[in-house]
Amino acid sequence: MRNHKATTAAAALAAALLLTGCGGGSQGAGAKTVPGADTTGSATPSASASATPADRANRPKVTLPAGETLSFDPETTGDPVKDAVLKDNAEYVRAVDEAIADQDGKATKVAFYAKDDALVGALQWIAAVTKQGVSITGTIRYFDRQVSVRQDGAATLTYCGDETKGFTKDRKTGKVNVTPANSDSYISYALVLRKSDKGVWQATKLSSVRGDKKCQR
């Protein structure tokens, strides 16, 4: 993890087991291989994915802490299935940051949007940041979000993150740890999501590459 730079929620999931602490200098997440995270599957939604059942989910209200802003581009594509994936993924990212701000180790809202490896990583990350005594502040931008729906009904989502204006803040002093931007301020992500029986697209697997050149724009 880069010194004092706010590793975003999604990146942290992949890097959780490598975390050494924000004061430990620069550390990239490196390339992680996630089974099924490729986008070689059909870009056309399968019959099961297209026939979206009635949304029975009572989605929790997620609130980011004061001083933190997340942006997602694009938010919609015009395709109802892909738009549902994008929307639930954005709430997943927000839920992790909310849990960090609230020092909520149970992270019940995160569990609403994630399961399996993605949930385990999120809980580890939330616990690690809480122990360090910092929260996330500033503006973090997610862009080039691309969804593909596979023949098996799962979805893959890739996107980039820009942390050049996102930082950590000391909980006790309120001091924002501002650091200059560099290549590690940009991260690429690849996720696998599956729809729950309530119609929620839950993240199940995630990989990230910190410092990925394709995101440095």
N, CA and C of each residue as an Amber inpcrd file, in Angstrom:
protein
   651
   0.8410000  -1.2070000   0.0000000   0.0000000   0.0000000   0.0000000
   0.8640000   1.2410000   0.0000000   0.5440000   2.1910000  -0.8200000
   1.3370000   3.4070000  -0.9420000   1.2820000   4.2140000   0.3540000
   2.3990000   4.7990000   0.7270000   2.5210000   5.5380000   1.9760000
   1.4740000   6.6330000   2.0930000   0.5560000   6.4510000   3.0380000
  -0.4760000   7.4270000   3.3850000  -1.4950000   7.6760000   2.2800000
  -1.3670000   7.0520000   1.1290000  -2.3630000   7.2620000   0.0780000
  -3.5280000   6.3260000   0.3450000  -4.7260000   6.7940000   0.1360000
  -5.9130000   6.0010000   0.4110000  -6.0670000   4.9180000  -0.6360000
  -5.7860000   3.6680000  -0.2680000  -6.0930000   2.5700000  -1.1610000
  -7.5990000   2.4330000  -1.1810000  -8.2000000   2.4720000  -2.3480000
  -9.6450000   2.4330000  -2.4270000 -10.1810000   1.0900000  -1.9910000
 -11.4680000   1.0890000  -1.7120000 -12.0800000  -0.1170000  -1.2000000
 -11.8560000  -1.3050000  -2.1030000 -12.1040000  -1.1370000  -3.3670000
 -11.9940000  -2.2800000  -4.2640000 -10.5710000  -2.7880000  -4.3640000
  -9.5960000  -1.8870000  -4.4760000  -8.2050000  -2.3120000  -4.5700000
  -7.7850000  -3.0490000  -3.3130000  -8.2760000  -2.5880000  -2.1870000
  -7.8820000  -3.1620000  -0.9130000  -8.3180000  -4.6040000  -0.7900000
  -9.3970000  -4.9690000  -1.4160000  -9.8650000  -6.3360000  -1.3270000
  -8.8290000  -7.2910000  -1.8820000  -8.2310000  -6.9120000  -2.9970000
  -7.2230000  -7.7620000  -3.6140000  -5.9160000  -7.7270000  -2.8470000
  -5.6180000  -6.5990000  -2.2010000  -4.3320000  -6.4110000  -1.5430000
  -4.3580000  -6.7270000  -0.0600000  -5.4860000  -7.1360000   0.4720000
  -5.6590000  -7.2610000   1.9190000  -4.5910000  -8.1290000   2.5640000
  -4.2670000  -9.2610000   1.9480000  -3.3100000 -10.1730000   2.5480000
  -1.8810000  -9.6480000   2.4540000  -1.6560000  -8.6070000   1.6410000
  -0.3250000  -8.0390000   1.4860000  -0.1510000  -6.7690000   2.2950000
  -1.1950000  -6.3500000   2.9720000  -1.1840000  -5.0670000   3.6610000
  -0.1140000  -5.0270000   4.7360000   0.7140000  -3.9580000   4.7180000
   1.7260000  -3.7820000   5.7530000   1.5100000  -2.5240000   6.5460000
   0.5090000  -1.7110000   6.1570000   0.2310000  -0.4830000   6.8930000
   0.5710000   0.7360000   6.0690000  -0.2050000   1.7790000   6.2490000
  -0.0340000   2.9800000   5.4350000   1.2750000   3.6730000   5.7020000
   1.8990000   3.4270000   6.8270000   3.1590000   4.1010000   7.1140000
   4.3530000   3.3160000   6.6390000   4.1180000   2.2110000   5.9270000
   5.2130000   1.3250000   5.5810000   5.8200000   1.5570000   4.2210000
   5.5360000   2.6600000   3.5830000   6.1230000   2.9450000   2.2880000
   5.2880000   2.4110000   1.1620000   5.8070000   2.5550000  -0.0710000
   5.0530000   2.1750000  -1.2620000   4.9550000   0.6760000  -1.3930000
   3.7680000   0.2170000  -1.7610000   3.5620000  -1.2020000  -2.0120000
   2.4610000  -1.3680000  -3.0210000   2.7450000  -1.9920000  -4.1330000
   1.7340000  -2.2300000  -5.1500000   0.9980000  -3.5020000  -4.8690000
  -0.2470000  -3.5860000  -5.3280000  -1.0190000  -4.8040000  -5.1440000
  -0.5060000  -5.8960000  -6.0430000   0.0810000  -5.5190000  -7.2030000
   0.5690000  -6.5170000  -8.1250000  -0.5610000  -7.1690000  -8.8800000
  -0.1990000  -7.9560000  -9.8660000  -1.2180000  -8.6170000 -10.6770000
  -1.7300000  -9.8470000  -9.9590000  -3.0300000  -9.9850000  -9.8880000
  -3.6670000 -11.1390000  -9.2780000  -4.5210000 -11.8250000 -10.3260000
  -4.4890000 -13.1360000 -10.3320000  -5.3100000 -13.8730000 -11.2740000
  -6.5840000 -14.3260000 -10.5910000  -7.7000000 -13.9630000 -11.1530000
  -8.9880000 -14.3420000 -10.6060000  -9.6750000 -15.2800000 -11.5850000
  -9.9530000 -16.5180000 -11.1840000 -10.6290000 -17.4310000 -12.0840000
 -11.9360000 -16.8290000 -12.5820000 -12.1130000 -16.8380000 -13.8940000
 -13.3620000 -16.3500000 -14.4550000 -13.4270000 -14.8490000 -14.5890000
 -12.3290000 -14.1460000 -14.3210000 -12.3720000 -12.6920000 -14.3830000
 -12.0730000 -12.1540000 -15.7690000 -11.8850000 -13.0580000 -16.7560000
 -11.6420000 -12.5750000 -18.1090000 -12.9330000 -12.0610000 -18.7130000
 -12.8110000 -11.4050000 -19.8340000 -13.9940000 -10.8730000 -20.5090000
 -14.1820000 -11.5460000 -21.8570000 -13.7640000 -12.8190000 -21.9430000
 -13.8650000 -13.5320000 -23.2020000 -15.2170000 -14.1690000 -23.4020000
 -16.0450000 -14.1390000 -22.3760000 -17.3880000 -14.7010000 -22.5040000
 -18.2430000 -13.8440000 -23.4080000 -19.4110000 -14.3540000 -23.7320000
 -20.2980000 -13.6260000 -24.6280000 -20.6800000 -12.2870000 -24.0420000
 -20.6440000 -11.2630000 -24.8900000 -21.0440000  -9.9270000 -24.4380000
 -22.5550000  -9.7920000 -24.4480000 -23.2310000 -10.8130000 -24.9730000
 -24.6810000 -10.7970000 -25.0010000 -25.2230000 -11.5120000 -23.7800000
 -26.0770000 -10.9060000 -22.9960000 -26.5940000 -11.5540000 -21.7960000
 -27.2600000 -12.8720000 -22.1330000 -27.0270000 -13.8810000 -21.2740000
 -27.6830000 -15.1620000 -21.4700000 -29.1640000 -15.0160000 -21.1960000
 -29.9150000 -16.0310000 -21.5250000 -31.3650000 -15.9720000 -21.3310000
 -31.7030000 -15.7570000 -19.8700000 -30.9520000 -16.4160000 -18.9610000
 -31.2580000 -16.2920000 -17.5390000 -30.9390000 -14.9030000 -17.0260000
 -29.8620000 -14.2950000 -17.5700000 -29.4800000 -12.9530000 -17.1140000
 -30.4200000 -11.9040000 -17.6640000 -30.8750000 -12.1040000 -18.9020000
 -31.7430000 -11.1180000 -19.5190000 -33.1150000 -11.0930000 -18.8790000
 -33.5860000 -12.2760000 -18.5260000 -34.9100000 -12.3570000 -17.9180000
 -34.7860000 -12.0190000 -16.4430000 -34.5670000 -10.7500000 -16.1640000
 -34.3330000 -10.3020000 -14.7990000 -35.5890000 -10.4790000 -13.9500000
 -35.4760000 -11.2310000 -12.8380000 -36.6440000 -11.4100000 -11.9780000
 -36.9720000 -10.1340000 -11.2410000 -38.1510000 -10.0730000 -10.6860000
 -38.5360000  -8.8990000  -9.9030000 -37.5180000  -8.6930000  -8.7890000
 -37.0750000  -7.4640000  -8.6410000 -36.0730000  -7.1390000  -7.6350000
 -36.7240000  -7.1450000  -6.2630000 -36.3600000  -8.1500000  -5.4800000
 -36.9620000  -8.2860000  -4.1540000 -36.0440000  -7.7620000  -3.0460000
 -34.9360000  -7.1770000  -3.4320000 -33.9620000  -6.7340000  -2.4420000
 -34.3810000  -5.4290000  -1.7850000 -34.2070000  -5.3840000  -0.4900000
 -34.4100000  -4.1520000   0.2610000 -33.0260000  -3.5830000   0.5460000
 -32.4890000  -2.8620000  -0.4310000 -31.1040000  -2.4160000  -0.3450000
 -30.8940000  -1.4320000   0.8070000 -29.8220000  -1.6260000   1.5620000
 -29.5450000  -0.7190000   2.6850000 -29.0910000   0.6400000   2.1980000
 -29.3380000   1.6620000   2.9850000 -28.8760000   3.0060000   2.6560000
 -27.4140000   3.1280000   3.0600000 -26.5790000   3.5060000   2.1190000
 -25.1460000   3.6470000   2.3730000 -24.7840000   5.1230000   2.3480000
 -24.0590000   5.5800000   3.3640000 -23.6780000   6.9940000   3.4650000
 -22.1750000   7.1240000   3.6320000 -21.5400000   7.8490000   2.7390000
 -20.1090000   8.0750000   2.8560000 -19.8240000   9.1110000   3.9370000
 -18.6390000   9.0520000   4.5370000 -18.2970000  10.0380000   5.5620000
 -18.1340000  11.4190000   4.9580000 -18.3290000  12.4380000   5.7690000
 -18.1340000  13.8140000   5.3160000 -16.7000000  13.9840000   4.8410000
 -16.5420000  14.6060000   3.6980000 -15.2030000  14.8350000   3.1770000
 -14.7610000  13.8310000   2.1410000 -15.5440000  12.7740000   1.9310000
 -15.1780000  11.7830000   0.9210000 -16.1830000  11.8080000  -0.2240000
 -15.6780000  11.7810000  -1.4360000 -16.5190000  11.7450000  -2.6270000
 -16.0310000  10.6620000  -3.5620000 -16.9530000   9.8450000  -4.0680000
 -16.6350000   8.8230000  -5.0550000 -17.4120000   9.1230000  -6.3280000
 -16.7400000   9.0310000  -7.4680000 -17.4340000   9.2090000  -8.7400000
 -17.2700000   7.9520000  -9.5840000 -18.2960000   7.6400000 -10.3800000
 -18.3180000   6.4230000 -11.1900000 -18.6980000   6.7860000 -12.6260000
 -17.8400000   6.4040000 -13.5680000 -18.0710000   6.7430000 -14.9720000
 -17.7710000   5.5330000 -15.8670000 -18.7650000   5.0480000 -16.6240000
 -20.1260000   5.5790000 -16.6580000 -20.9730000   5.0090000 -15.5310000
 -22.0590000   5.7060000 -15.2170000 -23.0030000   5.1840000 -14.2400000
 -24.0260000   4.2880000 -14.9180000 -24.3230000   4.5710000 -16.1780000
 -25.2860000   3.7780000 -16.9280000 -24.7860000   3.5610000 -18.3500000
 -25.3220000   2.5190000 -18.9990000 -24.9400000   2.2020000 -20.3740000
 -26.1510000   2.1550000 -21.3030000 -27.3550000   2.1090000 -20.7340000
 -28.5550000   1.9330000 -21.5230000 -29.0200000   0.4950000 -21.5730000
 -28.1580000  -0.4360000 -21.1500000 -28.5280000  -1.8480000 -21.0540000
 -28.9560000  -2.1210000 -19.6140000 -30.1740000  -2.5980000 -19.3790000
 -30.6740000  -2.7500000 -18.0050000 -29.8710000  -3.7330000 -17.1600000
 -29.3750000  -4.7970000 -17.7580000 -28.5890000  -5.7710000 -16.9820000
 -27.2390000  -5.1740000 -16.5890000 -26.5570000  -4.5920000 -17.5570000
 -25.2580000  -3.9910000 -17.2610000 -25.3930000  -2.8300000 -16.2780000
 -26.4570000  -2.0490000 -16.4170000 -26.6730000  -0.9300000 -15.4960000
 -26.8890000  -1.4130000 -14.0690000 -27.5690000  -2.5470000 -13.9180000
 -27.7900000  -3.1120000 -12.5850000 -26.4670000  -3.5570000 -11.9660000
 -25.5760000  -4.1180000 -12.7800000 -24.2520000  -4.5210000 -12.3020000
 -23.4660000  -3.3010000 -11.8330000 -23.4600000  -2.2490000 -12.6530000
 -22.7240000  -1.0290000 -12.3070000 -23.2480000  -0.3990000 -11.0180000
 -24.5550000  -0.3810000 -10.8830000 -25.1630000   0.2420000  -9.7040000
 -24.8140000  -0.5140000  -8.4280000 -24.9290000  -1.8390000  -8.4640000
 -24.6400000  -2.6140000  -7.2600000 -23.1540000  -2.5950000  -6.9310000
 -22.3000000  -2.5530000  -7.9450000 -20.8730000  -2.4620000  -7.6770000
 -20.5190000  -1.1410000  -6.9990000 -21.1400000  -0.0500000  -7.4590000
 -20.8710000   1.2450000  -6.8360000 -21.2880000   1.2360000  -5.3660000
 -22.4230000   0.6160000  -5.0720000 -22.8690000   0.5420000  -3.6810000
 -21.9450000  -0.3410000  -2.8500000 -21.4090000  -1.3600000  -3.4540000
 -20.4370000  -2.2330000  -2.7870000 -19.2130000  -1.4210000  -2.3500000
 -18.6700000  -0.6200000  -3.2710000 -17.5050000   0.2000000  -2.9550000
 -17.8380000   1.2030000  -1.8530000 -18.9870000   1.8430000  -1.9650000
 -19.4030000   2.8130000  -0.9460000 -19.5870000   2.1330000   0.4170000
 -20.1440000   0.9280000   0.4100000 -20.4010000   0.2240000   1.6730000
 -19.1090000  -0.1010000   2.4090000 -18.0710000  -0.4530000   1.6680000
 -16.7790000  -0.7250000   2.3090000 -16.2290000   0.5460000   2.9420000
 -16.2950000   1.6530000   2.2240000 -15.7770000   2.9090000   2.7790000
 -16.6020000   3.3830000   3.9730000 -17.9060000   3.1360000   3.9320000
 -18.7380000   3.4940000   5.0740000 -18.3530000   2.6710000   6.2980000
 -18.1050000   1.3840000   6.0920000 -17.7180000   0.5210000   7.2050000
 -16.3890000   0.9540000   7.8040000 -15.4630000   1.4110000   6.9510000
 -14.1860000   1.9180000   7.4480000 -14.4140000   3.1620000   8.3020000
 -15.2470000   4.0690000   7.8120000 -15.5230000   5.3060000   8.5450000
 -16.1880000   5.0240000   9.8830000 -17.0870000   4.0320000   9.8990000
 -17.8240000   3.7000000  11.1180000 -17.0960000   2.6910000  11.9950000
 -15.9380000   2.2200000  11.5380000 -15.1880000   1.1780000  12.2500000
 -16.0890000  -0.0150000  12.5420000 -16.8410000  -0.3770000  11.5150000
 -17.8270000  -1.4490000  11.6230000 -17.2100000  -2.7660000  11.1660000
 -16.7180000  -3.5500000  12.1000000 -16.0750000  -4.8070000  11.7680000
 -17.0120000  -5.8540000  11.1910000 -18.3010000  -5.7480000  11.5050000
 -19.2640000  -6.7290000  10.9850000 -19.6330000  -6.4190000   9.5410000
 -19.6490000  -5.1420000   9.1970000 -19.8690000  -4.7020000   7.8190000
 -21.0550000  -5.4040000   7.1660000 -22.2040000  -5.3220000   7.7880000
 -23.3790000  -6.0140000   7.2660000 -23.8120000  -5.4950000   5.8970000
 -23.5910000  -4.2100000   5.6400000 -23.9560000  -3.6660000   4.3300000
 -23.0250000  -4.1850000   3.2380000 -21.7590000  -4.3920000   3.5900000
 -20.8210000  -4.9620000   2.6340000 -21.2460000  -6.3790000   2.2840000
 -21.6790000  -7.1310000   3.2760000 -22.1100000  -8.5040000   3.0540000
 -23.3450000  -8.5710000   2.1630000 -24.0760000  -7.4870000   2.0700000
 -25.2390000  -7.4300000   1.1960000 -24.8000000  -7.4180000  -0.2660000
 -23.6200000  -6.8150000  -0.5230000 -23.1370000  -6.6540000  -1.8960000
 -21.9530000  -7.5430000  -2.2490000 -21.5220000  -8.3860000  -1.3400000
 -20.3640000  -9.2290000  -1.6120000 -20.4870000 -10.5620000  -0.8860000
 -19.7960000 -11.5530000  -1.3940000 -19.7240000 -12.8430000  -0.7350000
 -18.4270000 -13.5310000  -1.1700000 -18.1950000 -14.6810000  -0.5930000
 -17.0240000 -15.4920000  -0.9440000 -15.7300000 -14.6810000  -0.7820000
 -14.8020000 -14.7890000  -1.7450000 -13.4910000 -14.1530000  -1.6020000
 -13.5820000 -12.6340000  -1.4580000 -14.5040000 -12.0150000  -2.1790000
 -14.6240000 -10.5570000  -2.1210000 -15.0450000 -10.0890000  -0.7310000
 -15.9180000 -10.8270000  -0.0860000 -16.3540000 -10.4520000   1.2600000
 -15.2480000 -10.6740000   2.2790000 -14.5550000 -11.7890000   2.1800000
 -13.4540000 -12.0670000   3.1090000 -12.3960000 -10.9760000   3.0140000
 -12.0360000 -10.6110000   1.7890000 -11.0410000  -9.5620000   1.6120000
 -11.4950000  -8.2310000   2.1680000 -12.7760000  -7.9140000   1.9730000
 -13.3080000  -6.6390000   2.4710000 -13.2410000  -6.5820000   3.9940000
 -13.6150000  -7.6600000   4.6550000 -13.5920000  -7.6760000   6.1140000
 -12.1680000  -7.5470000   6.6490000 -11.2190000  -8.1920000   5.9740000
  -9.8200000  -8.0810000   6.3880000  -9.3260000  -6.6440000   6.2260000
  -9.7140000  -6.0170000   5.1170000  -9.2850000  -4.6480000   4.8590000
  -9.8730000  -3.6760000   5.8720000 -11.1480000  -3.8160000   6.1560000
 -11.8020000  -2.9240000   7.1150000 -11.1340000  -3.0480000   8.4890000
 -10.8380000  -4.2680000   8.8850000 -10.1800000  -4.4930000  10.1750000
  -8.7830000  -3.8720000  10.2020000  -8.0590000  -3.9940000   9.0870000
  -6.6980000  -3.4630000   9.0300000  -6.6860000  -1.9440000   9.1040000
  -7.5820000  -1.2970000   8.3700000  -7.6150000   0.1640000   8.3770000
  -8.0610000   0.6850000   9.7400000  -9.0320000   0.0180000  10.3430000
  -9.4940000   0.4090000  11.6760000  -8.3460000   0.3520000  12.6740000
  -7.5360000  -0.6900000  12.5750000  -6.3990000  -0.8530000  13.4860000
  -5.3720000   0.2600000  13.2950000  -5.2320000   0.7490000  12.0640000
  -4.2600000   1.7980000  11.7870000  -4.7200000   3.1700000  12.2800000
  -5.9990000   3.2960000  12.5880000  -6.4920000   4.5610000  13.1180000
  -6.6870000   5.6500000  12.0860000  -6.9580000   5.2470000  10.8390000
  -7.1820000   6.2360000   9.7900000  -8.5120000   5.9690000   9.0870000
  -8.9970000   6.9840000   8.3920000 -10.1710000   6.8470000   7.5400000
  -9.8020000   7.3930000   6.1630000 -10.7240000   7.3270000   5.2170000
 -10.4550000   7.7760000   3.8570000 -11.1600000   9.1080000   3.6080000
 -10.4870000  10.0100000   2.9290000 -11.0770000  11.3040000   2.6230000
 -10.6430000  11.7430000   1.2270000 -11.2520000  12.8160000   0.7320000
 -10.9060000  13.3040000  -0.5900000 -11.8150000  12.7340000  -1.6690000
 -11.3720000  12.8240000  -2.9030000 -12.1550000  12.3760000  -4.0520000
 -11.4480000  11.2370000  -4.7690000 -12.1790000  10.1700000  -5.0100000
 -11.6550000   9.0170000  -5.7300000 -12.5390000   8.7840000  -6.9460000
 -11.9090000   8.6420000  -8.0940000 -12.6310000   8.5290000  -9.3540000
 -12.4890000   7.1260000  -9.9240000 -13.6190000   6.5220000 -10.3040000
 -13.6320000   5.2320000 -10.9840000 -14.1070000   5.4740000 -12.4140000
 -13.3670000   4.9810000 -13.3790000 -13.7220000   5.2820000 -14.7630000
 -13.4480000   4.0850000 -15.6800000 -13.9080000   4.2200000 -16.9160000
 -13.7740000   3.1610000 -17.9210000 -14.3840000   1.8530000 -17.4150000
 -15.5680000   1.9470000 -16.8450000 -16.2490000   0.7630000 -16.2930000
 -16.9140000  -0.0100000 -17.4320000 -16.5230000  -1.2690000 -17.5870000
 -17.0070000  -2.0910000 -18.6870000 -17.5210000  -3.4260000 -18.1560000
 -18.7400000  -3.7500000 -18.5500000 -19.4030000  -4.9750000 -18.0760000
 -19.5770000  -5.9560000 -19.2290000 -19.3500000  -7.2230000 -18.9360000
 -19.6510000  -8.2920000 -19.8840000 -20.4180000  -9.3660000 -19.1260000
 -21.5100000  -9.8440000 -19.7150000 -22.2990000 -10.9020000 -19.0870000
 -21.9720000 -12.2180000 -19.7720000 -21.5860000 -13.2090000 -18.9770000
 -21.1390000 -14.4790000 -19.5190000 -22.3100000 -15.4250000 -19.7780000
 -21.9980000 -16.4970000 -20.4930000 -23.0150000 -17.4840000 -20.8170000
 -23.5770000 -18.1670000 -19.5710000 -22.7640000 -18.2500000 -18.5010000
 -23.2410000 -18.9030000 -17.2830000 -24.0660000 -17.9700000 -16.3950000
 -24.2880000 -16.7340000 -16.8530000 -25.1150000 -15.8040000 -16.0920000
 -24.3330000 -14.8910000 -15.1660000 -23.0530000 -15.1960000 -14.9330000
 -22.2200000 -14.3060000 -14.1220000 -21.8320000 -13.0950000 -14.9580000
 -21.3650000 -12.0550000 -14.3020000 -20.9040000 -10.8580000 -14.9990000
 -19.4670000 -10.5650000 -14.6190000 -18.7160000 -10.0260000 -15.5580000
 -17.3780000  -9.5300000 -15.2570000 -17.3990000  -8.0160000 -15.4030000
 -16.6610000  -7.3470000 -14.5640000 -16.6000000  -5.8890000 -14.5700000
 -15.1470000  -5.4680000 -14.4500000 -14.7060000  -4.6430000 -15.3730000
 -13.3600000  -4.0800000 -15.2940000 -13.4620000  -2.5640000 -15.2640000
 -12.5370000  -1.9260000 -14.5530000 -12.5150000  -0.4670000 -14.5110000
 -11.2100000   0.0240000 -13.9090000 -11.0230000   1.3220000 -13.9450000
  -9.8210000   1.9480000 -13.4060000 -10.1820000   2.8320000 -12.2200000
  -9.2200000   3.0420000 -11.3520000  -9.3970000   3.9400000 -10.2200000
  -8.3110000   5.0060000 -10.2060000  -8.7070000   6.2080000  -9.8800000
  -7.7930000   7.3520000  -9.7980000  -7.8300000   7.8690000  -8.3650000
  -6.7250000   7.6660000  -7.6280000  -6.6390000   8.0710000  -6.2260000
  -5.7990000   9.3330000  -6.0310000  -5.5520000  10.0780000  -7.1050000
  -4.6630000  11.2310000  -6.9940000  -5.1730000  12.2820000  -6.0180000
  -6.4820000  12.2920000  -5.7860000  -7.0640000  13.2610000  -4.8530000
  -7.7100000  12.5670000  -3.6520000  -7.3470000  11.3180000  -3.4250000
  -7.8540000  10.5790000  -2.2720000  -6.7360000  10.3110000  -1.2800000
  -7.0140000  10.4780000   0.0070000  -5.9730000  10.3620000   1.0240000
  -6.5200000   9.6880000   2.2800000  -5.6340000   9.4030000   3.2110000
  -6.0580000   8.9250000   4.5170000  -6.0750000  10.0950000   5.4990000
  -6.8570000   9.9420000   6.5600000  -6.9670000  10.9830000   7.5870000
  -6.8600000  10.3480000   8.9570000  -6.0260000  10.9090000   9.7900000
  -5.8420000  10.3970000  11.1450000  -7.1110000  10.6290000  11.9590000
  -7.6270000   9.5810000  12.5640000  -8.8870000   9.7060000  13.3070000
  -8.7560000  10.5980000  14.5320000  -7.6330000  10.5370000  15.2060000
  -7.4660000  11.2900000  16.4490000  -7.2070000  12.7640000  16.1950000
  -6.3220000  13.0450000  15.2650000  -5.9190000  14.4330000  15.0400000
  -6.7180000  15.1180000  13.9360000  -7.3190000  14.3140000  13.0510000
  -8.0330000  14.8790000  11.9210000  -7.1130000  15.3260000  10.7980000
  -5.8080000  15.0850000  10.9310000  -4.8460000  15.5010000   9.9210000
  -4.9930000  14.6500000   8.6680000  -5.0620000  15.3200000   7.5140000
  -5.1180000  14.6210000   6.2300000  -3.6940000  14.3830000   5.7400000
  -3.3870000  13.1510000   5.4180000  -2.0470000  12.7880000   4.9760000
  -1.9410000  12.9790000   3.4590000  -1.6840000  14.2010000   3.0590000
  -1.6120000  14.5400000   1.6400000  -0.2560000  14.1310000   1.0820000
  -0.2790000  13.3670000  -0.0060000   0.9520000  12.9340000  -0.6570000
   0.8490000  13.2140000  -2.1470000   1.9660000  13.4720000  -2.8070000
   1.9250000  13.7520000  -4.2500000   1.5200000  12.5230000  -5.0420000
   0.8560000  12.7510000  -6.1570000   0.4100000  11.6550000  -7.0100000
   1.5910000  11.0320000  -7.7410000   1.5060000   9.7350000  -7.9770000
   2.4750000   9.0470000  -8.8190000   1.7770000   7.8710000  -9.4980000
   2.5110000   6.9950000 -10.1270000   1.8990000   5.9040000 -10.8830000
   1.0650000   4.9880000  -9.9930000   1.4260000   4.8730000  -8.7300000
   0.6740000   4.0130000  -7.8140000  -0.6740000   4.6000000  -7.4280000
  -0.9440000   5.8140000  -7.8670000  -2.2450000   6.4230000  -7.5930000
  -3.3280000   5.8710000  -8.5140000  -2.9310000   5.0480000  -9.4850000
  -3.8780000   4.4890000 -10.4500000  -3.9040000   2.9700000 -10.3410000
  -5.1080000   2.4100000 -10.3890000  -5.2850000   0.9740000 -10.2240000
  -6.2810000   0.4500000 -11.2450000  -6.0300000  -0.7300000 -11.7710000
  -7.0230000  -1.3920000 -12.6130000  -7.6570000  -2.5210000 -11.8100000
  -8.9330000  -2.7980000 -12.0980000  -9.6860000  -3.7970000 -11.3540000
 -10.3940000  -4.7590000 -12.3010000 -10.5670000  -5.9800000 -11.8390000
 -11.3890000  -6.9590000 -12.5560000 -12.1830000  -7.7340000 -11.5090000
 -13.4940000  -7.7670000 -11.6790000 -14.3710000  -8.4390000 -10.7230000
 -15.2570000  -9.4650000 -11.4150000 -15.6420000 -10.4530000 -10.6460000
 -16.6960000 -11.3740000 -11.0490000 -17.8760000 -11.1380000 -10.1210000
 -19.0640000 -10.9920000 -10.6700000 -20.2800000 -10.7780000  -9.8750000
 -21.3340000 -11.8000000 -10.2710000 -22.1360000 -12.1970000  -9.2920000
 -23.2490000 -13.1060000  -9.5440000 -24.5050000 -12.5530000  -8.8800000
 -25.6070000 -12.7660000  -9.5440000 -26.8650000 -12.2400000  -9.0210000
 -27.4240000 -13.1630000  -7.9410000 -27.8220000 -12.5610000  -6.8160000
 -28.4180000 -13.3250000  -5.7310000 -29.8690000 -13.6370000  -6.0590000
 -30.4850000 -14.4690000  -5.2280000 -31.8900000 -14.8060000  -5.4740000
 -32.8220000 -13.6190000  -5.2420000 -32.2590000 -12.5420000  -4.6590000
 -33.0520000 -11.3260000  -4.4560000 -32.8020000 -10.2790000  -5.5460000
 -31.9300000 -10.6230000  -6.4910000 -31.6870000  -9.7110000  -7.5980000
 -30.5220000  -8.7710000  -7.4150000 -29.6640000  -9.0150000  -6.4230000
 -28.5030000  -8.1620000  -6.1650000 -27.2700000  -8.7630000  -6.8390000
 -26.5530000  -7.9370000  -7.5890000 -25.3030000  -8.3860000  -8.1910000
 -24.1970000  -8.2950000  -7.1370000 -23.7940000  -9.4370000  -6.6030000
 -22.8130000  -9.4980000  -5.5330000 -21.4280000  -9.7990000  -6.0830000
 -20.4380000  -9.0530000  -5.6270000 -19.0550000  -9.3380000  -5.9920000
 -18.6340000 -10.6390000  -5.3250000 -17.9960000 -11.5210000  -6.0820000
 -17.5240000 -12.7850000  -5.5240000 -16.0050000 -12.9090000  -5.5950000
 -15.4140000 -12.3560000  -6.6330000 -13.9580000 -12.4030000  -6.8030000
 -13.4890000 -11.0510000  -7.3190000 -12.2390000 -10.7130000  -6.9850000
 -11.6920000  -9.4260000  -7.4060000 -10.1920000  -9.5210000  -7.5820000
  -9.6730000  -8.8460000  -8.5930000  -8.2290000  -8.7040000  -8.7460000
  -7.9180000  -7.2490000  -9.0380000  -6.7030000  -6.8180000  -8.7470000
  -6.3130000  -5.4410000  -9.0320000  -4.8500000  -5.3720000  -9.3830000
  -4.4790000  -4.3570000 -10.1440000  -3.0790000  -4.0940000 -10.4740000
  -2.8200000  -2.6220000 -10.1900000  -2.0460000  -2.3490000  -9.1530000
  -1.7150000  -0.9650000  -8.7970000  -0.6000000  -0.4840000  -9.7070000
  -0.7570000   0.7440000 -10.2060000   0.2400000   1.3060000 -11.0990000
   0.0720000   0.8640000 -12.5380000  -1.0790000   0.2900000 -12.8620000
  -1.3390000  -0.1790000 -14.2240000  -1.2990000   1.0110000 -15.1970000
  -0.4570000   0.9190000 -16.2130000  -0.2620000   2.0380000 -17.1440000
  -1.5450000   2.3810000 -17.9100000  -2.3880000   1.3940000 -18.1680000
  -3.5720000   1.6730000 -18.9630000  -4.5570000   2.5850000 -18.2450000
  -4.3920000   2.7420000 -16.9340000  -5.2960000   3.5980000 -16.1570000
  -4.7070000   4.9750000 -15.8810000  -3.5190000   5.2250000 -16.2900000
  -2.8490000   6.4850000 -15.9610000  -3.1920000   7.5700000 -16.9750000
  -4.4250000   8.0300000 -16.8620000  -4.8960000   9.0830000 -17.7630000
  -6.0190000   9.8450000 -17.0900000
